[in-house]
Amino acid sequence: MRPLNVFVAPTGNAFMGDIATWIVEAGTLLGHRSTLHDRGGCPHDEAAINLVVAPHEFYLLGGFTDRQIDDAARTSVPICTEQPGTPWFDVSRLFCSASRTVFDINLHGVEALRRHGVDAHHLRLGGVPSMDQRVADRRRRTELLFLGGRTDRRSRRLAELAPVLWDRSVDLRLFSFNRPVHDGVDGLVFGRRKYELLADTMALLNLHRDDTVPGYFEWARMIEAMANGCCVVTEPSADFEPLEAGVHFVEADRPVEIVPMLLDDPQRAEAIGQRAAEAVLEQYPLTAGLEPLLARLE
């Protein structure tokens, strides 16, 4: 079995670092000698399977020459993470041109890349054991959590919720995404600290960045919340299969109408969170999505 090397920019978004660590963990569970490369350096080992998480960050922030980037792209498979229609997706696509095949964590991205002639395949994210930080019989202290980049649309939607949430235990964590964010940014947590926060939260609210209908399903954010039994409430989204709306998460056109009722029914929220955790950790773990792609590369 070929070794698995997973590369991510050391100064890029810590969100990408989390995804890279999940892939290393899943690769190890599948029997590959898996290594995280997060301190610089380009892929070069042709005997290994080399995966580059978020190529737009890895190559732009790495200070590599054009020759180094071209050689690395030919020796590796990019894992794209960005939403089509954003400038980051367009930059990411340019760094995929020299690679023979590309993985994307969302079907929207796969379809968009294929329209540009890229041999793109879907890497369906799922849970890994280290995500699960639930503590048996512990009361969840935060009723509602929001984690996301600040946009005008999200700010308006959160303002609509203010009259019905003012007396609730709510944790809103918005950040600016005009530059990479990492641990130490006020209010943001990553890795185990984020999983512990989610395990202590009844419901996670997901609001879309823009008015595209149906919206982009934020796989990474959803999976880590679900793995901790946190009930996800999201605006209508596409490409969330094999997960099921109403079973593994709550879908709402107007969260202001649904969220208060859900928080008043903690047993329902707990049941949805439990079904979601079983789905992403046992039925559809990351190993299930990664294994056929690695076999294809073998």
FENRAKA-V355077 format. One record per run of one state. SS is the DSSP state (H for helix, E for strand, L for the rest). FROM is the first residue (numbers start at 1). TO is the last residue. If there is no record, write none. Layout:
ss;from;to
SS;FROM;TO
SS;FROM;TO
//
This chain:
ss;from;to
L;1;3
E;4;7
L;8;13
H;14;29
L;30;33
E;34;37
L;38;48
E;49;53
L;54;54
H;55;61
L;62;65
H;66;74
L;75;76
E;77;80
L;81;86
H;87;94
L;95;101
E;102;104
L;105;106
H;107;115
L;116;119
E;120;122
L;123;128
H;129;131
L;132;141
E;142;149
L;150;151
H;152;165
L;166;169
E;170;175
L;176;190
H;191;199
L;200;200
E;201;206
L;207;214
E;215;216
L;217;218
H;219;226
L;227;230
E;231;234
L;235;236
E;237;238
L;239;244
E;245;245
L;246;248
E;249;251
L;252;254
H;255;263
L;264;265
H;266;283
L;284;285
H;286;297
L;298;298
//
